[in-house]
Amino acid sequence: MEQTLRITNVLADPTRYYIYQYIVNNHHDVSVQQIADSFKIHPNVARLHLTKLEDVDMLTSDARKTGKGGRPSRLYRLSDKVIQLHFPYRDYQLLSRIAIKTMMTLGEQGKKALYETGKVFGEELINQQLSLSSTSIDDLTFDEKVSMLKNAATIAGFSPEIQASEEENNILFRIFNCPFKEVANVESSTICAMHNSFLKGMFEALFDNVKIVELGNMMENCVTCSYQASVLA
């Protein structure tokens, strides 16, 4: 409870909250000066906000030399620690592990069911976005579909970055946050396969003839989970 109160107190400051959101969306380490410039505040104030976020384990930092001489610059990035706030307390990670372990006792049938369910949930996430659009899916442009894909992935907590080329029918899809990471640390191959089915469901709900190739995986010490998707709009 003490840690929960500390976190809520830190995030109660609007500027601090938006600084944290900025770092989440930036996908790169940030310096005190970068935050000061972005939010038009004094560097000392920026440093105070960053320190407060680091004190509650939402950020971590280290000093690095810039190659320009002088003192090393301190760079801040998201902490690997999971921050969860529930009132009253809930342990969804434990529930996830129990559910996955139960599915695994069913052998190949359990794995197949898990992958198919993941794909269905991916499709549902896109269908929720489609229901908010006044345009039929057949009338959506390539760029509109990519935008919808990014919105859905953001809602899912993937913190995505997408580079798309309609001419090449090609989408580079990078995930900077895996919502399943803690469970994947225990059952990496199973969870990653389910995650891939989840993504496939998202893509196939928007595009025809989808082929997805994994380029990088966080569970293999990559910075992101990266995928190359060949699609037809």
Residue pairs with C-beta under 8 A, 6 or more apart in sequence:
3 56
4 85
6 55
6 56
7 56
7 58
7 83
7 85
8 85
10 16
10 52
10 53
10 55
10 56
10 58
11 17
11 20
13 49
13 52
15 39
15 41
15 49
16 49
16 52
16 53
18 39
19 35
19 39
19 46
19 49
19 50
19 53
20 53
20 58
20 59
22 30
22 35
22 38
22 39
23 30
23 59
23 76
23 77
23 78
24 78
24 159
24 177
25 159
27 159
27 161
27 176
28 77
29 75
29 76
29 77
30 75
30 76
30 77
31 73
31 74
31 75
31 76
32 43
32 46
32 47
32 50
32 73
32 74
32 76
33 43
33 46
35 41
35 46
35 49
35 50
35 76
36 42
36 43
36 45
36 46
39 46
50 59
50 61
50 76
53 59
53 76
54 60
54 61
54 76
54 79
56 83
57 79
57 81
57 83
58 78
58 79
58 81
58 83
59 76
59 77
59 78
59 79
60 76
60 77
60 78
60 79
60 80
61 74
61 75
61 76
61 77
62 74
62 75
63 72
63 73
63 74
63 75
64 72
64 73
64 74
64 75
65 72
65 73
66 72
66 73
82 93
82 182
84 92
93 182
93 183
96 180
96 183
97 183
97 186
100 114
100 183
100 186
100 187
100 190
100 191
101 187
102 110
103 110
103 111
103 113
103 114
104 110
104 111
104 187
104 190
106 113
111 190
111 193
114 190
114 194
115 193
115 194
115 197
116 197
117 194
118 194
118 195
118 197
118 198
118 201
119 197
119 198
119 200
119 201
119 204
120 201
121 198
121 201
122 197
122 198
122 199
122 200
122 201
122 202
122 203
122 205
123 201
123 202
123 204
123 205
124 201
125 152
125 155
125 156
125 201
125 202
126 148
126 149
126 152
126 201
126 202
126 205
126 206
127 205
128 152
129 148
129 151
129 152
130 137
130 148
130 205
133 140
133 148
135 144
137 206
140 148
140 206
141 233
142 164
142 166
142 233
143 164
143 166
145 206
145 207
145 233
146 162
146 164
146 171
148 206
149 162
149 171
149 173
149 202
149 203
149 206
150 160
150 162
152 202
153 160
153 162
153 173
153 175
153 202
154 160
156 179
157 177
157 179
158 175
158 176
158 177
158 178
158 179
159 175
159 176
159 177
160 173
160 174
160 175
160 176
161 174
161 176
161 224
162 171
162 172
162 173
162 174
163 171
163 172
164 170
164 171
164 172
165 171
166 233
169 230
169 231
169 232
169 233
170 228
170 229
170 230
170 231
171 203
171 228
171 229
171 231
172 226
172 227
172 228
172 229
173 199
173 226
173 227
173 228
173 229
174 224
174 225
174 226
174 227
175 218
175 224
175 225
175 226
176 223
176 224
178 184
178 195
178 218
178 225
180 191
180 194
180 195
181 218
183 191
184 191
184 192
184 195
184 218
184 219
185 219
188 219
192 217
192 219
195 225
196 212
196 214
199 212
199 227
200 210
200 212
203 210
203 212
203 229
203 231
204 210
206 231
207 229
207 231
207 232
207 233
208 231
208 232
208 233
209 230
209 231
209 232
210 229
210 230
210 231
211 229
211 230
211 231
212 227
212 228
212 229
213 227
213 228
213 229
214 225
214 226
214 227
215 226
215 227
215 228
216 222
216 223
216 224
216 225
216 226
217 225
218 224
218 225
